[in-house]
Amino acid sequence: MHGQKYFDNCYHISLICVLGPAIETLTAGTRDHSRMTDAVDAEEIRHVADLARLRLDDEDVDTVVDHCGDILEHFERLEEVPEVDAEPELVNVMRADEIADSLDQDDALANAPETEDGRFKGPNVS
């Protein structure tokens, strides 16, 4: 295996691959939930890894597929939890806006490593 970075990447791929299809499956109501653990296959993992520009060998792909299956099993267990017919109490957590003095543009840009046309300039994104 490739250490902690590999596992972090696998975790992110698992979330990307699983959460979308799993939530869609759970909320559709008309789908067969008994086969949810088969929802993610090796090709889907390879596709997402390619999109994320990650290189995964066959062993890594198999590990991620297993992790996806584990995550989906947890979703399946959630299906067994009975629904509760209760409305949560809504509490307004918003506060009124308060107008306060702020920095002018020159002060805000004073410590910027690089500026352009009165704006912060950052690295190019390809």
C-alpha positions, -999 to 999 in steps of 0.1 A, spaced: 0 0 0 10 36 -3 6 50 32 -18 76 46 -20 97 14 -33 66 -4 -60 60 22 -70 96 22 -73 94 -16 -93 62 -14 -116 78 12 -123 107 -11 -129 85 -41 -152 63 -20 -173 93 -9 -175 106 -45 -184 73 -60 -208 62 -33 -227 92 -19 -242 103 -52 -255 69 -64 -264 58 -28 -285 88 -20 -302 86 -54 -309 49 -47 -322 56 -12 -344 84 -22 -358 69 -54 -382 46 -36 -388 24 -66 -354 8 -68 -342 -25 -55 -322 -17 -23 -311 -53 -17 -284 -49 -44 -270 -15 -33 -236 -29 -24 -231 -38 -61 -238 -2 -72 -201 7 -75 -177 -14 -97 -140 -13 -105 -146 6 -137 -164 34 -119 -136 37 -94 -110 38 -122 -131 65 -139 -133 87 -108 -96 81 -100 -88 93 -135 -109 124 -131 -91 131 -98 -58 124 -115 -49 96 -92 -30 65 -102 -45 34 -86 -32 -1 -93 -56 -31 -94 -51 -38 -57 -59 -2 -48 -90 -3 -70 -102 -36 -53 -96 -19 -19 -117 11 -28 -145 -11 -43 -145 -30 -9 -147 3 10 -176 15 -12 -194 -18 -4 -188 -12 33 -202 23 30 -232 12 11 -239 -15 37 -241 13 63 -267 30 40 -286 -3 39 -287 -4 77 -301 31 78 -330 18 57 -340 -3 87 -343 27 110 -380 35 114 -391 70 104 -404 93 131 -434 115 124 -422 146 143 -414 180 130 -382 195 145 -385 228 163 -373 256 140 -352 282 157 -341 314 141 -304 315 144 -300 345 122 -290 379 136 -295 413 123 -267 427 101 -245 453 118 -228 479 97 -192 483 108 -161 502 95 -139 480 73 -106 484 55 -103 505 24 -90 488 -7 -54 500 -3 -52 488 33 -67 455 24 -41 449 -4 -12 463 16 1 428 28 -8 409 -4 22 392 -20 9 402 -54 -19 425 -67 -32 434 -101 -56 462 -110 -65 467 -74 -73 431 -67 -55 401 -50 -36 381 -76 -32 343 -71 -16 315 -90 -30 305 -123 -53 274 -122 -50 251 -152 
